[in-house]
Amino acid sequence: MSDTTLPGGTWTLGDLSVTRVGYGAMQLAGPGVMGPPQDHDEAIRVLRAAVDLGITHIDTADAYGPRVVNELIREALHPYPESLHVVTKVGALRDAEGGWPPARAPHQLRDAVHANLETLGVDVLDVVNLRAGGPMGPVPEPIEEAFATLVELQQQGLIRHLGVSNVTPEQVAEAKAIAPIVGVQNFYNLANRGDDALIDELAAEGIAYVPFFPLGGFSPVQTDALTAVSARLGATPMSVALAWLLRRSPNILLIPGTSSVAHLRENVAGAALQLSDADFTELSAIAGSTVDQ
């Protein structure tokens, strides 16, 4: 473990202290998140570099590959440092066409948890997120049965902490009414702010919010606005997007993904960008810039 001090400091998931700047491992699989990586050795180097940089939060899923990413994590990092915490998710499978069909029946969730235990090479999973909804986003439907199944597995000692992903605020409330959660993982960035109220609510309760796709879903005019600010600050759009997220709320954890050591280092360095109050306000307004004037 290096002595590098990562931007944003740390956050506690239940009793697990993690760096707010984490690493999302999805891109380590092959094209379309299917099959082996194009460069196996670089994938191993990326994972080891993440730990060397001081990252203690890696996000994954047995469905990535499938199995491929978890097996890479095990190959690169097992036995895991005591300070490293791997967060996985269940609730979707991969089909032959590369789709993500839901898999939230109790037997499917049990199988998925055991698959993650096997591929990661552990006896207990640090955090398991229930992935709800579909490929286009959250779907307003009950998640009680699925979440309760994970609670049973937690009570059996196979899972330390639970979270939810790709969910509506109502589904977050539904999960919390069943058992404590340590995190919510949803689509959110400075141009897509639908979860603003949820983030503030979770922060007040000490629950992490983990946004994915920091540069996803931007309109052309929003992209132009971000590019202009980035150029003025002498930074990349990704650096600015990550720095904005870290400043947006103390409970936001980052999991930018990459299959390149160079890009991993750029993401970590970029997150340390210091935004002035004026910069933050200007960037926050990008969400309303949806049409060309």
C-alpha positions in Angstrom: 0.0 0.0 0.0 1.4 3.4 -0.9 1.4 6.5 1.2 -0.6 8.4 -1.4 -3.3 10.5 0.1 -6.3 10.2 -2.3 -8.6 13.1 -2.9 -11.8 13.2 -0.9 -10.6 11.2 2.1 -12.6 8.2 3.3 -16.1 7.1 4.0 -17.4 4.3 6.2 -19.7 1.6 4.7 -21.1 0.1 7.9 -17.8 -0.8 9.7 -15.7 -0.7 6.5 -13.6 2.4 5.8 -13.1 3.0 2.1 -11.5 5.7 0.0 -14.0 8.0 -1.6 -12.1 7.6 -4.8 -12.5 3.9 -5.7 -12.2 1.9 -8.9 -14.9 0.3 -11.0 -13.6 -2.9 -12.6 -16.3 -3.5 -15.3 -14.1 -2.3 -18.1 -11.5 -5.0 -17.4 -13.7 -7.5 -19.3 -13.6 -7.8 -23.1 -15.7 -5.7 -25.5 -19.3 -5.3 -24.4 -18.2 -6.5 -20.9 -18.1 -10.0 -22.4 -15.2 -12.4 -22.4 -11.5 -12.0 -21.4 -9.7 -8.7 -21.5 -7.9 -7.7 -24.7 -4.7 -7.3 -22.6 -4.7 -9.7 -19.6 -1.4 -8.4 -18.2 -2.5 -4.8 -18.3 -5.7 -5.7 -16.5 -3.7 -7.3 -13.7 -1.4 -4.2 -13.6 -4.4 -1.9 -13.3 -5.8 -3.7 -10.3 -2.4 -3.8 -8.6 -1.9 -0.1 -9.4 -5.2 0.8 -7.9 -4.1 -0.8 -4.6 -0.7 0.8 -4.9 -2.3 4.2 -5.3 -4.1 3.7 -2.0 -7.6 2.8 -3.3 -9.5 0.6 -0.9 -12.8 0.3 -2.7 -13.2 -1.9 -5.8 -16.6 -2.3 -7.5 -17.3 -5.4 -9.5 -20.0 -8.1 -10.3 -19.8 -11.8 -11.2 -21.9 -10.9 -14.3 -19.0 -8.9 -15.7 -17.5 -11.3 -18.3 -19.3 -13.2 -16.8 -16.9 -14.4 -14.0 -13.9 -12.8 -15.9 -13.6 -9.6 -13.8 -13.9 -11.3 -10.5 -11.4 -13.9 -11.5 -9.0 -11.2 -12.5 -9.4 -9.4 -9.2 -8.6 -12.7 -7.4 -5.6 -13.4 -9.6 -4.2 -9.9 -9.1 -4.9 -9.2 -5.4 -5.7 -12.4 -3.5 -5.0 -12.7 -0.6 -6.5 -9.3 -0.3 -5.0 -6.6 1.9 -7.0 -6.1 5.1 -7.8 -2.5 4.1 -9.2 -3.5 0.7 -12.9 -3.9 0.3 -14.6 -5.3 -2.8 -18.2 -4.4 -3.5 -20.2 -6.6 -5.8 -23.7 -6.7 -7.1 -26.3 -9.3 -8.0 -29.7 -9.2 -9.8 -28.8 -9.6 -13.4 -27.2 -12.2 -15.7 -25.6 -12.1 -19.1 -27.1 -13.7 -22.1 -25.5 -14.9 -25.3 -26.4 -11.6 -27.0 -24.6 -9.6 -24.4 -27.9 -8.5 -22.7 -28.6 -8.1 -19.0 -31.7 -10.1 -18.2 -32.9 -9.7 -14.6 -32.1 -12.5 -12.2 -33.8 -11.6 -9.0 -35.7 -14.8 -8.1 -34.5 -16.1 -4.7 -32.7 -19.1 -6.1 -30.9 -16.9 -8.7 -29.8 -14.5 -6.0 -28.5 -17.3 -3.8 -26.6 -18.7 -6.8 -25.2 -15.3 -7.6 -23.9 -14.7 -4.1 -22.2 -18.1 -4.0 -20.7 -17.5 -7.5 -19.2 -14.2 -6.2 -17.8 -16.0 -3.2 -16.2 -18.6 -5.4 -14.8 -16.3 -8.1 -13.4 -13.7 -5.6 -12.1 -16.5 -3.3 -13.6 -15.3 -0.1 -15.8 -16.7 2.7 -17.8 -13.5 3.1 -18.6 -10.6 0.7 -17.9 -7.1 2.1 -20.9 -5.4 0.4 -23.5 -6.8 -2.0 -25.8 -4.5 -4.0 -29.1 -5.6 -5.3 -29.3 -4.5 -8.9 -33.0 -3.6 -9.6 -34.6 -2.1 -12.7 -33.4 -2.7 -16.2 -30.8 -1.6 -18.8 -32.6 1.7 -19.3 -32.8 2.6 -15.6 -34.9 2.0 -12.5 -38.3 0.4 -12.8 -41.0 1.2 -10.2 -41.7 -2.3 -8.9 -41.5 -4.1 -5.6 -38.0 -5.3 -4.5 -39.1 -6.7 -1.1 -38.7 -10.4 -2.0 -35.3 -10.0 -3.7 -33.9 -7.8 -0.9 -35.2 -10.0 1.8 -33.4 -13.0 0.2 -30.1 -11.1 0.5 -30.9 -10.3 4.1 -31.3 -14.0 4.7 -27.8 -14.6 3.2 -26.4 -11.8 5.3 -27.9 -13.5 8.4 -26.1 -16.7 7.3 -22.8 -14.8 7.5 -22.2 -14.7 3.7 -22.5 -10.9 3.4 -21.4 -8.2 5.7 -23.3 -5.2 4.3 -26.1 -4.6 1.8 -26.9 -1.9 -0.7 -29.1 -1.3 -3.7 -28.5 -0.2 -7.3 -30.4 1.2 -10.2 -33.3 2.1 -7.9 -36.0 4.7 -7.3 -36.2 6.6 -4.1 -39.3 4.5 -3.2 -37.3 1.3 -3.6 -34.5 2.8 -1.4 -37.2 3.4 1.3 -38.6 -0.1 0.8 -35.1 -1.7 1.3 -34.4 0.4 4.4 -37.6 -0.7 5.9 -36.4 -4.3 5.7 -32.8 -4.0 6.8 -30.0 -1.3 7.0 -28.2 -0.4 3.8 -24.8 1.2 3.4 -25.1 2.5 -0.1 -27.1 3.3 -3.2 -25.5 3.0 -6.6 -27.4 4.9 -9.4 -26.8 6.9 -12.6 -25.9 10.4 -11.7 -23.5 13.2 -12.8 -23.4 16.9 -13.1 -25.7 16.9 -16.2 -28.1 14.3 -14.8 -29.3 15.4 -11.4 -32.5 13.4 -10.8 -31.2 12.0 -7.5 -30.2 15.3 -5.9 -32.8 15.1 -3.2 -32.0 11.4 -2.6 -28.3 12.2 -2.2 -29.0 14.8 0.4 -31.4 12.4 2.3 -28.8 9.6 2.3 -26.0 12.0 3.4 -28.1 12.9 6.5 -28.5 9.2 7.3 -24.8 8.3 6.8 -25.5 6.2 3.7 -23.1 6.4 0.7 -24.2 7.3 -2.8 -22.1 5.8 -5.6 -22.8 7.4 -9.1 -22.0 5.6 -12.2 -21.3 7.0 -15.7 -19.7 10.4 -14.7 -19.8 11.5 -18.3 -22.9 9.6 -19.5 -26.1 11.0 -20.9 -24.8 14.5 -21.7 -26.5 16.5 -24.5 -24.2 18.2 -27.1 -24.7 21.6 -25.5 -23.9 20.2 -22.0 -20.8 18.5 -23.4 -19.8 21.9 -24.9 -20.3 23.6 -21.6 -18.2 21.1 -19.7 -15.5 21.3 -22.3 -15.3 25.0 -22.0 -15.0 24.9 -18.3 -12.4 22.1 -18.5 -10.3 24.1 -21.0 -10.4 27.2 -18.8 -9.2 25.1 -15.8 -6.6 23.3 -17.8 -8.1 19.9 -17.0 -9.8 17.1 -18.8 -13.6 16.8 -18.8 -13.4 13.6 -16.7 -11.2 15.3 -14.1 -13.7 18.1 -13.8 -16.7 15.7 -13.6 -15.1 13.7 -10.9 -14.0 16.7 -8.9 -17.5 18.1 -9.1 -19.0 14.8 -7.7 -16.6 14.7 -4.8 -17.5 18.3 -3.9 -21.2 17.8 -4.4 -21.7 15.8 -1.2 -19.4 14.1 1.3 -21.3 10.7 0.9 -20.5 10.4 -2.8 -18.0 7.7 -3.6 -16.4 7.5 -7.1 -15.9 4.3 -9.1 -14.5 5.5 -12.4 -13.5 2.5 -14.6 -10.6 2.0 -17.0 -8.6 -0.8 -18.5 -5.4 1.3 -18.6 -2.9 2.1 -15.8 -2.2 5.5 -17.3 -5.9 6.4 -17.3 -6.3 5.1 -13.8 -3.6 7.4 -12.6 -5.2 10.3 -14.6 -8.6 9.7 -12.9 -7.1 9.7 -9.4 -5.1 12.8 -10.1 -8.0 14.5 -11.8 -10.3 13.9 -8.9 -7.9 16.1 -6.8 -8.8 19.1 -8.9 -9.8 22.0 -6.7 -12.9 23.8 -7.9 -13.6 27.4 -6.8 -17.1 28.3 -5.6 -17.7 30.0 -8.9 -16.5 26.9 -10.9 -18.8 24.7 -8.8 -21.8 26.9 -9.4 -21.1 27.2 -13.1 -20.8 23.4 -13.4 -23.9 22.8 -11.4 -25.9 24.9 -13.9 -25.0 22.5 -16.8 -27.9 20.3 -15.8 -30.3 23.0 -17.0 -28.4 23.5 -20.3 -30.3 21.0 -22.4 -30.9 22.9 -25.7 -28.9 25.1 -27.9 -29.7 28.8 -27.5 
